[in-house]
Amino acid sequence: MPVPLHTQTVIAFIWDFDRTLIPDNMQWPIFEEYGVDEASFWREVDGLVEYHRAMGETMGRSLAYLIHILTYVEQGIFKGLSNSKLRELGGKLEFCPGIPEFFEESRRHVAETEEFAKEDISVEHFVVSTGLRPMIEGSAIAPYVDGIWANSFIEQTAPPGFLEQLPVVGKGKEIKYLSDYIGHTSKTRALFEINKGVNVNPSVDVNARMSESQRRVPLRNMVYIADGPSDVPMFSILNKAGGKTLGVYNLEPRNNHKQVKQLQEQGRIQGMAEADFRPGKAAYLWLMDSLDQIAYEIVENRRQALAAIKNPPGHT
């Protein structure tokens, strides 16, 4: 029988970003900084898919917007847009009510509940987004999350023969290349990296074969919170594995209630609430109740495991 690697007492909240933790898309500070019309940019992104198709090339929309950002940098429209600049602009993002306070409240709730604390149950929060990693890193939630999966850029590449030239001196001043890509379907990679503990032990390969008992965070111990149809692969995996799924909507600046309601009607999500995470609000109550359910299941599983241990016969 495989030797257990983890106690499996971690409960993971996994968050989408745009229209989940924030009310709209995260890129608006970039457009505001450079005086670019946001609607025009997104119309161009939509057109890029057909533009490349006409040239016999394929490009998905989630990749198209990243390529178009780099084109704007190359053409001097986003002049000086570096990773540090993106982090600075991320500091302008405003979050949905109750964020980031909910992150700490969920951790405090587990720590202050005697049954949970006795079993060393803990809460971790992760962001998995098709947005921009440096903007999330520069935002107000960065100190409260345990990991971020999102698109990343590099400012310069290593030249041929760079191994003989180390250390490399100097750094680019603008983003030039995409270094890590998280699309709608590749979000699930993050799910299994958290599941297998790759994020805390990089020596573990996400494709490594592991028994359920060897995984750090069982899928049933996860809660995924997101807003749209692009999150269906994540919802589907957790629904089948016994995890929790919550669809959230915003009424302003864009009302996406209808699309989240459709997800609920299709059985894609287990719960639905407005993206307001303050105490007493529907999302807060649903998430805290889910936290309790998972935690009590961990407590019960550990109680049953202990009860299964047979003591040796005593003296008569």
ROFI-311472 format. One record per residue: x, y, z of N, C-alpha, C in turn. Coordinates in steps of 0.1 Angstrom, whole numbers, plus 2048, in hexadecimal, padded with zeros to 3 digits. Layout:
<pts>
((X; Y; Z); (X; Y; Z); (X; Y; Z))
...
</pts>
This chain:
<pts>
((809; 7F4; 800); (800; 800; 800); (809; 80C; 800))
((806; 817; 7F7); (80F; 823; 7F7); (80F; 82A; 804))
((81B; 82F; 807); (81D; 837; 814); (816; 844; 812))
((80D; 848; 81B); (806; 855; 81A); (810; 860; 81A))
((80F; 86A; 811); (818; 876; 811); (813; 881; 819))
((805; 882; 81A); (7FF; 88D; 820); (7F3; 889; 829))
((7F0; 891; 833); (7E4; 88E; 83C); (7D7; 891; 835))
((7D7; 898; 82A); (7CA; 89B; 822); (7C0; 8A3; 82B))
((7C6; 8AC; 833); (7BD; 8B5; 83B); (7BC; 8C3; 836))
((7C1; 8C5; 829); (7C0; 8D3; 823); (7B3; 8D4; 81B))
((7AC; 8DF; 81D); (7A0; 8E2; 815); (7A4; 8EE; 80C))
((7A2; 8EC; 7FF); (7A7; 8F6; 7F5); (79B; 8FD; 7EF))
((79C; 90A; 7F0); (792; 913; 7E9); (79A; 918; 7DC))
((794; 915; 7D0); (79B; 918; 7C4); (792; 922; 7BD))
((797; 92E; 7BA); (790; 939; 7B5); (794; 93D; 7A7))
((78A; 93F; 79F); (78B; 946; 792); (78E; 955; 796))
((792; 95E; 78D); (795; 96B; 791); (78B; 975; 78B))
((78B; 977; 77E); (782; 981; 777); (773; 97D; 77A))
((76B; 987; 77E); (75D; 986; 781); (75A; 97B; 78C))
((764; 978; 793); (763; 96F; 79F); (768; 976; 7AB))
((775; 979; 7AB); (77B; 981; 7B6); (77A; 990; 7B4))
((77A; 994; 7A7); (778; 9A2; 7A3); (76C; 9A2; 79A))
((765; 9AE; 799); (758; 9AF; 792); (759; 9AE; 783))
((765; 9B1; 77D); (766; 9B1; 76F); (774; 9AB; 76A))
((778; 9AE; 75E); (785; 9A9; 759); (790; 9B1; 760))
((79C; 9AA; 763); (7A7; 9B0; 76A); (7AF; 9BA; 761))
((7AD; 9B9; 754); (7B6; 9C1; 74B); (7B3; 9D0; 74A))
((7A7; 9D4; 750); (7A3; 9E2; 74E); (7AE; 9EC; 752))
((7B6; 9EA; 75D); (7C0; 9F4; 760); (7CB; 9F6; 755))
((7CD; 9EC; 74D); (7D7; 9ED; 742); (7D1; 9F7; 738))
((7C4; 9F5; 734); (7BE; 9FE; 72A); (7BD; A0C; 72F))
((7BA; A0D; 73C); (7B9; A1B; 742); (7C7; A22; 742))
((7D1; A1A; 746); (7DF; A20; 746); (7E4; A25; 739))
((7E0; A1E; 72E); (7E5; A21; 721); (7DB; A28; 718))
((7CF; A2B; 71D); (7C5; A32; 716); (7C0; A2A; 70A))
((7BE; A1D; 70C); (7B9; A14; 701); (7AB; A11; 704))
((7A2; A12; 6FA); (794; A0E; 6FB); (793; 9FF; 6FD))
((78E; 9FB; 709); (78D; 9ED; 70D); (784; 9E5; 703))
((778; 9EB; 6FF); (76F; 9E4; 6F6); (776; 9E1; 6E9))
((77D; 9EB; 6E4); (784; 9E9; 6D7); (78E; 9DE; 6D7))
((796; 9DE; 6E2); (7A0; 9D3; 6E4); (799; 9C6; 6E4))
((78F; 9C4; 6EB); (788; 9B6; 6EB); (782; 9B3; 6DE))
((77D; 9BD; 6D6); (778; 9BA; 6C9); (783; 9B5; 6C0))
((78F; 9BB; 6C1); (79A; 9B7; 6BA); (79E; 9A8; 6BD))
((79D; 9A5; 6CA); (7A1; 998; 6CF); (797; 98E; 6C8))
((78A; 991; 6C8); (780; 988; 6C2); (783; 986; 6B3))
((788; 991; 6AD); (78B; 990; 69F); (798; 989; 69B))
((7A1; 988; 6A5); (7AD; 981; 6A3); (7AB; 972; 6A0))
((7A2; 96C; 6A6); (79F; 95E; 6A3); (79C; 95B; 695))
((793; 964; 68F); (790; 962; 681); (79B; 967; 678))
((7A2; 971; 67C); (7AE; 976; 674); (7B8; 96B; 672))
((7BB; 964; 67C); (7C5; 959; 67B); (7BF; 94D; 674))
((7B2; 94B; 676); (7AC; 93F; 66F); (7AD; 942; 660))
((7AB; 94E; 65B); (7AC; 952; 64D); (7BA; 94F; 648))
((7C4; 950; 651); (7D1; 94D; 64C); (7D5; 93F; 64E))
((7CC; 936; 651); (7CE; 928; 653); (7D5; 925; 660))
((7D3; 92E; 66A); (7D9; 92C; 677); (7CE; 92B; 681))
((7D0; 925; 68D); (7C6; 924; 697); (7CB; 92B; 6A4))
((7C2; 931; 6AA); (7C5; 938; 6B7); (7B8; 939; 6BF))
((7B9; 934; 6CC); (7AE; 935; 6D5); (7AC; 943; 6DA))
((7A0; 947; 6DE); (79E; 955; 6E3); (7A6; 958; 6F0))
((7A7; 94E; 6F9); (7AE; 951; 705); (7BD; 954; 703))
((7C2; 94E; 6F8); (7D0; 950; 6F5); (7D1; 95D; 6EC))
((7C7; 960; 6E4); (7C7; 96C; 6DC); (7C8; 979; 6E3))
((7C2; 97A; 6EF); (7C3; 986; 6F6); (7D1; 989; 6FC))
((7D8; 97E; 6FF); (7E6; 97F; 704); (7EF; 983; 6F9))
((7ED; 97D; 6ED); (7F6; 980; 6E2); (7F3; 98F; 6DE))
((7E7; 993; 6DF); (7E3; 9A1; 6DB); (7E9; 9AB; 6E5))
((7EA; 9A8; 6F2); (7F1; 9B0; 6FC); (7FF; 9B2; 6F8))
((806; 9A7; 6F4); (814; 9A8; 6F0); (815; 9B0; 6E3))
((80C; 9AF; 6DA); (80C; 9B7; 6CE); (80B; 9C6; 6D1))
((803; 9C9; 6DA); (801; 9D7; 6DF); (80E; 9DC; 6E5))
((815; 9D3; 6EC); (822; 9D7; 6F2); (82C; 9D9; 6E6))
((82D; 9D0; 6DD); (836; 9D1; 6D2); (834; 9DD; 6CA))
((827; 9E1; 6C8); (824; 9ED; 6BF); (825; 9FA; 6C7))
((829; 9F9; 6D4); (82B; A06; 6DB); (81F; A0B; 6E2))
((814; A04; 6E0); (807; A09; 6E6); (807; A07; 6F6))
((80C; 9FB; 6FA); (80E; 9F8; 708); (81D; 9FA; 70B))
((822; A05; 708); (831; A08; 70A); (835; A07; 718))
((83F; 9FF; 71B); (844; 9FE; 729); (83C; 9F4; 731))
((834; 9EC; 72B); (82C; 9E2; 733); (835; 9D7; 737))
((839; 9D7; 743); (842; 9CC; 748); (83A; 9C4; 753))
((841; 9BA; 758); (83A; 9B2; 763); (839; 9BB; 76F))
((842; 9C3; 772); (841; 9CC; 77E); (836; 9D6; 77C))
((834; 9DB; 770); (829; 9E4; 76D); (81C; 9DD; 76E))
((81B; 9D0; 76A); (80E; 9C9; 76B); (80B; 9C7; 77A))
((815; 9C4; 782); (813; 9C2; 791); (80E; 9D0; 797))
((814; 9DB; 792); (80F; 9E8; 797); (800; 9EA; 793))
((7FD; 9E7; 787); (7EF; 9E9; 782); (7E6; 9DF; 789))
((7EA; 9D3; 78D); (7E2; 9CA; 795); (7DE; 9D0; 7A2))
((7E6; 9D9; 7A7); (7E2; 9DF; 7B4); (7D6; 9E8; 7B3))
((7D1; 9EB; 7A7); (7C5; 9F3; 7A5); (7B9; 9EB; 7A5))
((7BA; 9DE; 7A5); (7AE; 9D5; 7A4); (7A6; 9D6; 7B1))
((799; 9D7; 7AF); (790; 9D7; 7BB); (788; 9CA; 7BB))
((786; 9C5; 7C7); (781; 9B7; 7C9); (772; 9B8; 7CD))
((76C; 9AC; 7CA); (75E; 9AB; 7CE); (75D; 9AC; 7DD))
((751; 9B0; 7E2); (74F; 9B2; 7F1); (753; 9A5; 7F8))
((75A; 9A7; 803); (75E; 99B; 80C); (76B; 995; 808))
((772; 99A; 7FD); (77F; 995; 7F9); (789; 9A0; 7FC))
((794; 99E; 802); (79A; 990; 806); (796; 98B; 814))
((78D; 992; 81B); (78A; 98E; 829); (786; 980; 82A))
((77E; 97B; 820); (77A; 96D; 821); (785; 963; 822))
((790; 966; 81C); (79C; 95C; 81C); (7A0; 95A; 82B))
((7A1; 965; 832); (7A6; 963; 840); (79B; 95E; 849))
((78E; 962; 846); (783; 95D; 84E); (781; 94E; 84D))
((783; 948; 841); (782; 93A; 840); (78D; 933; 847))
((799; 938; 847); (7A4; 932; 84E); (7A2; 933; 85D))
((79D; 93F; 862); (79B; 941; 870); (790; 937; 875))
((785; 935; 86D); (77A; 92D; 871); (77F; 91F; 874))
((788; 919; 86B); (78D; 90C; 86D); (796; 90B; 879))
((79E; 915; 87B); (7A8; 916; 886); (7A0; 917; 893))
((795; 91D; 894); (78E; 920; 8A0); (783; 915; 8A3))
((781; 90C; 89A); (777; 901; 89C); (77F; 8F5; 8A2))
((77D; 8F2; 8AE); (785; 8E8; 8B6); (786; 8DB; 8AE))
((77B; 8D6; 8A9); (77C; 8C9; 8A2); (785; 8C9; 896))
((785; 8D4; 88F); (78D; 8D6; 883); (79C; 8D8; 887))
((79E; 8E0; 890); (7AC; 8E3; 895); (7B3; 8D7; 89A))
((7AB; 8CE; 8A1); (7B1; 8C2; 8A7); (7B6; 8B9; 89C))
((7B0; 8B9; 890); (7B4; 8B0; 885); (7BE; 8B8; 87B))
((7C2; 8C4; 87F); (7CC; 8CC; 877); (7C6; 8CF; 869))
((7B9; 8D1; 869); (7B3; 8D5; 85C); (7B7; 8E4; 859))
((7BA; 8E6; 84D); (7BE; 8F4; 849); (7B8; 8F8; 83B))
((7B7; 905; 838); (7B1; 90A; 82C); (7BC; 911; 824))
((7BC; 90E; 817); (7C5; 915; 80D); (7BC; 91B; 802))
((7C1; 926; 7FD); (7BA; 92D; 7F2); (7C3; 92E; 7E6))
((7BE; 92B; 7DA); (7C5; 92C; 7CE); (7BD; 933; 7C3))
((7C5; 93A; 7BB); (7BE; 941; 7AF); (7C3; 93A; 7A3))
((7B9; 936; 79A); (7BC; 930; 78D); (7B4; 938; 783))
((7BC; 93F; 77B); (7B6; 94A; 772); (7BC; 94A; 764))
((7B4; 94D; 75A); (7B9; 950; 74D); (7BE; 95E; 74B))
((7BF; 965; 756); (7C4; 973; 756); (7D3; 974; 758))
((7D8; 97F; 75D); (7E6; 981; 75D); (7EC; 980; 76B))
((7F5; 977; 76C); (7FB; 974; 779); (801; 980; 780))
((809; 988; 779); (80F; 994; 781); (805; 99D; 786))
((7F9; 99F; 77F); (7EF; 9A8; 785); (7E9; 9A2; 791))
((7E7; 995; 792); (7E2; 98F; 79E); (7EC; 990; 7A9))
((7F9; 98E; 7A6); (804; 98F; 7B0); (805; 99D; 7B6))
((801; 9A7; 7AE); (801; 9B5; 7B3); (7F4; 9BA; 7B9))
((7EA; 9B1; 7BA); (7DD; 9B5; 7BF); (7DC; 9B3; 7CE))
((7D1; 9B8; 7D4); (7D0; 9B7; 7E2); (7CE; 9A9; 7E8))
((7CB; 99F; 7DF); (7C9; 992; 7E5); (7D6; 98A; 7E5))
((7E1; 98E; 7DF); (7ED; 986; 7DE); (7F2; 981; 7EB))
((7F2; 989; 7F6); (7F7; 984; 803); (7EE; 979; 809))
((7E2; 977; 804); (7D8; 96E; 80A); (7D7; 961; 803))
((7DD; 95F; 7F7); (7DB; 953; 7F0); (7E8; 94A; 7F1))
((7E6; 93D; 7EF); (7F0; 934; 7F1); (7F6; 92F; 7E3))
((7F1; 934; 7D8); (7F6; 931; 7CB); (7EE; 937; 7C0))
((7F5; 93B; 7B5); (7EE; 941; 7AA); (7F2; 93A; 79D))
((7E8; 936; 795); (7EA; 931; 788); (7E4; 93B; 77E))
((7EC; 941; 775); (7E7; 94B; 76C); (7F2; 94D; 761))
((7EE; 955; 757); (7F7; 957; 74C); (803; 960; 750))
((80F; 95C; 74B); (81B; 964; 74F); (823; 968; 743))
((82A; 973; 744); (833; 978; 739); (841; 978; 73E))
((84A; 978; 734); (858; 97B; 736); (85D; 987; 72E))
((867; 98D; 732); (86B; 99A; 72C); (877; 998; 722))
((87E; 98D; 724); (889; 98A; 71B); (88C; 97B; 71B))
((891; 975; 711); (894; 967; 710); (8A3; 965; 711))
((8A7; 959; 715); (8B6; 956; 716); (8BB; 954; 708))
((8C6; 95A; 704); (8CC; 959; 6F7); (8D3; 94B; 6F5))
((8D6; 947; 6E9); (8DD; 93B; 6E7); (8EB; 93C; 6EE))
((8EF; 931; 6F4); (8FC; 931; 6FC); (8FB; 937; 709))
((8EF; 93A; 70E); (8EE; 942; 71B); (8F4; 93A; 726))
((8F4; 92D; 726); (8FA; 925; 731); (908; 928; 734))
((910; 92C; 729); (91E; 930; 72B); (91F; 93F; 72E))
((914; 946; 72F); (915; 954; 732); (90F; 958; 73F))
((90B; 94E; 747); (905; 951; 754); (90F; 958; 75D))
((90B; 961; 766); (8FD; 965; 768); (8F9; 96F; 75D))
((8EC; 96E; 759); (8E7; 978; 74F); (8E4; 985; 756))
((8E9; 990; 750); (8E8; 99D; 755); (8DE; 9A5; 74D))
((8D6; 9AD; 754); (8CC; 9B5; 74D); (8BF; 9AE; 74D))
((8B5; 9B6; 749); (8A7; 9B1; 749); (89F; 9B9; 73F))
((896; 9B3; 738); (88D; 9BB; 72F); (885; 9C5; 736))
((87F; 9CE; 72E); (877; 9D9; 734); (869; 9D8; 731))
((865; 9CE; 728); (857; 9CC; 724); (855; 9BD; 723))
((849; 9B9; 725); (845; 9AB; 722); (846; 9A8; 713))
((84C; 99D; 710); (84D; 999; 702); (848; 98C; 6FE))
((848; 982; 707); (844; 975; 704); (83B; 96F; 70F))
((833; 966; 70B); (82A; 95F; 715); (832; 954; 71B))
((833; 953; 728); (83B; 949; 72E); (833; 93D; 734))
((827; 940; 738); (81E; 935; 73D); (810; 938; 739))
((809; 92E; 734); (7FC; 931; 72E); (7F1; 928; 736))
((7E7; 92F; 73B); (7DC; 928; 741); (7CF; 92C; 739))
((7CA; 922; 732); (7BE; 924; 72A); (7B2; 91D; 732))
((7A7; 91D; 72C); (79B; 918; 733); (79C; 90A; 736))
((7A1; 901; 72D); (7A3; 8F3; 730); (7AF; 8F0; 738))
((7BA; 8F8; 736); (7C6; 8F5; 73E); (7C5; 8FA; 74D))
((7BA; 900; 750); (7B8; 903; 75F); (7B8; 8F6; 767))
((7B3; 8EB; 761); (7B2; 8DF; 768); (7C0; 8DA; 76C))
((7CB; 8DE; 766); (7D8; 8DA; 76A); (7DB; 8DF; 778))
((7D7; 8EB; 77B); (7D8; 8F0; 789); (7D1; 8E8; 793))
((7C5; 8E3; 78F); (7BD; 8DB; 798); (7C5; 8CF; 79C))
((7CB; 8C8; 793); (7D3; 8BC; 796); (7E0; 8BF; 79C))
((7E6; 8CA; 79A); (7F2; 8CE; 7A1); (7F0; 8D0; 7B0))
((7E4; 8D6; 7B3); (7E0; 8D8; 7C1); (7DD; 8CB; 7C7))
((7D6; 8C3; 7BF); (7D2; 8B5; 7C4); (7DE; 8AD; 7C7))
((7E8; 8AD; 7BF); (7F4; 8A4; 7C1); (7FF; 8AB; 7CA))
((7FD; 8B8; 7CD); (807; 8BF; 7D5); (813; 8C4; 7CD))
((812; 8C5; 7C0); (81D; 8CA; 7B8); (821; 8D8; 7BC))
((817; 8E0; 7C0); (819; 8EE; 7C4); (822; 8EF; 7D0))
((822; 8E5; 7D9); (82A; 8E5; 7E5); (836; 8DC; 7E4))
((836; 8D3; 7DB); (842; 8CA; 7D9); (844; 8C9; 7CA))
((84C; 8D2; 7C4); (84E; 8D2; 7B5); (855; 8C6; 7B0))
((85A; 8BD; 7B8); (861; 8B1; 7B3); (856; 8A7; 7AF))
((84A; 8A9; 7B3); (83F; 8A0; 7AE); (83A; 8A5; 7A1))
((839; 89C; 797); (834; 89F; 78A); (825; 89E; 78A))
((81E; 8A8; 784); (810; 8A8; 783); (80A; 89B; 77C))
((812; 895; 774); (80E; 889; 76D); (812; 87C; 774))
((818; 87E; 77F); (81D; 872; 787); (810; 86A; 78B))
((812; 85D; 78B); (807; 854; 790); (807; 854; 79F))
((7FC; 858; 7A5); (7FB; 858; 7B4); (7ED; 852; 7B8))
((7EE; 84B; 7C3); (7E1; 846; 7C8); (7DA; 851; 7CF))
((7CD; 84F; 7D2); (7C5; 85A; 7D8); (7CA; 85E; 7E6))
((7D0; 854; 7ED); (7D5; 856; 7FA); (7E2; 85E; 7FA))
((7E9; 85F; 7EF); (7F5; 866; 7EE); (7F4; 874; 7EA))
((7E8; 878; 7E6); (7E6; 886; 7E1); (7E4; 890; 7ED))
((7E9; 89C; 7EB); (7E9; 8A5; 7F6); (7DB; 8AB; 7F9))
((7D4; 8AE; 7EF); (7C6; 8B4; 7F1); (7BC; 8AC; 7E8))
((7B5; 8A3; 7EE); (7AB; 89C; 7E6); (7A1; 8A5; 7DF))
((79D; 8A1; 7D3); (793; 8AA; 7CC); (787; 8AC; 7D4))
((783; 8A3; 7DC); (777; 8A5; 7E4); (779; 8B0; 7EF))
((785; 8B4; 7F1); (788; 8BE; 7FB); (789; 8CC; 7F4))
((785; 8CD; 7E8); (787; 8DA; 7E0); (779; 8E0; 7DE))
((77A; 8EE; 7DE); (76E; 8F6; 7DA); (773; 8FF; 7CF))
((76C; 8FF; 7C4); (76F; 908; 7B8); (764; 912; 7B7))
((769; 91F; 7B6); (760; 92A; 7B5); (763; 932; 7A8))
((759; 933; 79F); (75C; 93A; 792); (74F; 93F; 78C))
((750; 945; 780); (744; 94C; 77B); (73E; 948; 76E))
((746; 940; 766); (741; 93E; 758); (742; 931; 752))
((73D; 92F; 745); (73E; 923; 73E); (74C; 91E; 73C))
((756; 927; 73B); (764; 923; 739); (769; 91B; 745))
((762; 91B; 750); (766; 914; 75C); (760; 906; 75D))
((758; 902; 753); (752; 8F5; 753); (75B; 8E9; 755))
((767; 8E9; 74F); (770; 8DD; 751); (773; 8DC; 760))
((776; 8E7; 767); (779; 8E6; 775); (76D; 8E2; 77D))
((761; 8E8; 77A); (755; 8E4; 781); (753; 8D5; 77F))
((754; 8D0; 773); (751; 8C2; 770); (75A; 8B8; 778))
((767; 8BB; 779); (770; 8B2; 780); (76C; 8B1; 78F))
((76A; 8BD; 795); (767; 8BD; 7A3); (759; 8B7; 7A6))
((74F; 8BA; 79E); (742; 8B4; 7A0); (743; 8A5; 7A0))
((74A; 89F; 797); (74B; 891; 796); (753; 88B; 7A2))
((75D; 893; 7A7); (766; 88E; 7B1); (761; 890; 7C0))
((756; 897; 7C1); (750; 899; 7CE); (754; 8A7; 7D4))
((75A; 8B0; 7CC); (75E; 8BD; 7D1); (752; 8C6; 7D0))
((754; 8D3; 7D3); (749; 8DD; 7D3); (74B; 8E7; 7C8))
((740; 8EC; 7C2); (741; 8F6; 7B7); (737; 901; 7B9))
((73B; 90D; 7B9); (732; 919; 7BA); (734; 922; 7AF))
((729; 925; 7A8); (729; 92F; 79D); (725; 93D; 7A3))
((72D; 947; 7A0); (72A; 954; 7A5); (727; 95E; 79A))
((71F; 968; 79D); (71C; 972; 792); (71D; 980; 798))
((71F; 98A; 78F); (71F; 998; 792); (714; 99F; 78B))
((70E; 9A9; 791); (704; 9B1; 78A); (70A; 9BD; 783))
((715; 9C2; 789); (71C; 9CD; 783); (72B; 9CA; 783))
((733; 9CF; 779); (72E; 9D8; 76E); (727; 9D0; 763))
((728; 9C3; 763); (720; 9BB; 759); (719; 9B0; 760))
((70C; 9AF; 75D); (704; 9A5; 763); (706; 997; 75C))
((70B; 98E; 764); (70D; 980; 75E); (705; 976; 766))
((6FA; 97B; 76C); (6F1; 972; 773); (6EC; 967; 76B))
((6E8; 96A; 75F); (6E1; 960; 756); (6EA; 955; 752))
((6F7; 958; 74F); (700; 94D; 74B); (703; 943; 757))
((704; 949; 763); (706; 941; 76F); (6FA; 938; 772))
((6EE; 93E; 770); (6E2; 937; 772); (6E1; 92B; 769))
((6E5; 92D; 75C); (6E5; 922; 753); (6EE; 917; 757))
((6FA; 91A; 75D); (703; 910; 762); (6FC; 908; 76D))
((6F4; 90F; 775); (6ED; 908; 780); (6E2; 8FF; 77A))
((6DB; 904; 771); (6D0; 8FC; 76A); (6D5; 8F0; 763))
((6E1; 8F1; 75E); (6E8; 8E6; 757); (6EE; 8DC; 760))
((6EE; 8DF; 76D); (6F4; 8D6; 777); (704; 8D7; 778))
((709; 8E2; 772); (718; 8E4; 772); (71D; 8E8; 77F))
((715; 8EF; 787); (719; 8F4; 794); (710; 8F0; 79F))
((715; 8EF; 7AB); (70D; 8EA; 7B6); (705; 8F6; 7BD))
((70B; 902; 7BC); (706; 90D; 7C3); (707; 91A; 7BA))
((700; 924; 7BD); (700; 930; 7B6); (6FE; 93C; 7BF))
((706; 947; 7BE); (704; 952; 7C7); (70A; 95F; 7C0))
((706; 96A; 7C5); (70D; 977; 7C0); (71B; 977; 7C6))
((724; 97D; 7BF); (732; 97D; 7C3); (734; 988; 7CE))
((72E; 985; 7DA); (72E; 98D; 7E6); (732; 984; 7F1))
((73E; 985; 7F6); (743; 97B; 800); (743; 980; 80E))
((73B; 98A; 811); (73A; 98F; 81E); (732; 986; 827))
((735; 986; 834); (72D; 97D; 83D); (71E; 980; 83C))
((716; 975; 83C); (708; 976; 83A); (703; 976; 82C))
((70B; 978; 822); (707; 978; 814); (707; 969; 810))
((700; 967; 805); (6FD; 959; 800); (70A; 952; 7FD))
((714; 959; 7F6); (720; 952; 7F2); (728; 94E; 7FF))
((729; 957; 809); (730; 955; 815); (72A; 949; 81C))
((71D; 948; 81D); (716; 93E; 825); (718; 930; 81D))
((717; 930; 810); (719; 924; 808); (727; 91F; 80A))
((731; 927; 809); (73F; 923; 80A); (743; 91F; 818))
((73E; 926; 822); (741; 921; 830); (73B; 914; 833))
((72E; 912; 82E); (727; 906; 830); (72F; 8FA; 829))
((734; 8FD; 81D); (73C; 8F3; 816); (749; 8F0; 81D))
((74F; 8FA; 823); (75B; 8F8; 82B); (758; 8EF; 837))
((74D; 8F1; 83E); (74A; 8E9; 849); (747; 8DA; 845))
((740; 8D9; 83A); (73D; 8CB; 835); (74A; 8C3; 832))
((753; 8CA; 82B); (75F; 8C3; 828); (767; 8C0; 834))
((768; 8CA; 83D); (770; 8C8; 84A); (76A; 8BD; 852))
((75D; 8BC; 854); (757; 8B2; 85C); (759; 8A4; 856))
((759; 8A4; 848); (75C; 897; 842); (76A; 892; 844))
((773; 89C; 845); (781; 898; 848); (782; 893; 856))
((77B; 89A; 860); (77B; 895; 86E); (775; 887; 86F))
((76A; 885; 868); (764; 878; 869); (76C; 86D; 862))
((773; 870; 857); (77B; 866; 851); (787; 862; 85A))
((78C; 86C; 861); (798; 869; 86A); (793; 861; 876))
((787; 864; 87B); (781; 85D; 886); (77F; 84E; 882))
((77A; 84C; 876); (778; 83E; 872); (785; 837; 870))
((78F; 83E; 86B); (79C; 838; 869); (7A2; 833; 877))
((7A0; 83C; 881); (7A5; 839; 88E); (79D; 82D; 894))
((790; 82D; 892); (788; 822; 898); (78B; 815; 891))
((790; 815; 885); (793; 808; 87E); (7A0; 802; 884))
((7A8; 809; 88C); (7B4; 803; 891); (7B0; 7FA; 89D))
((7B3; 7EE; 89C); (7B0; 7E4; 8A7); (7BA; 7E4; 8B2))
((7B6; 7E6; 8BE); (7BF; 7E4; 8C9); (7C2; 7D6; 8CC))
((7CE; 7D3; 8D1); (7D1; 7C5; 8D5); (7C8; 7C0; 8E0))
((7C6; 7B3; 8E1); (7BD; 7AE; 8EC); (7C4; 7B0; 8F9))
((7BC; 7B4; 903); (7C1; 7B7; 911); (7C2; 7AA; 919))
((7C8; 7AB; 925); (7C9; 7A0; 92E); (7BB; 79E; 935))
((7B8; 792; 937); (7AC; 78E; 93F); (7AF; 78B; 94D))
</pts>
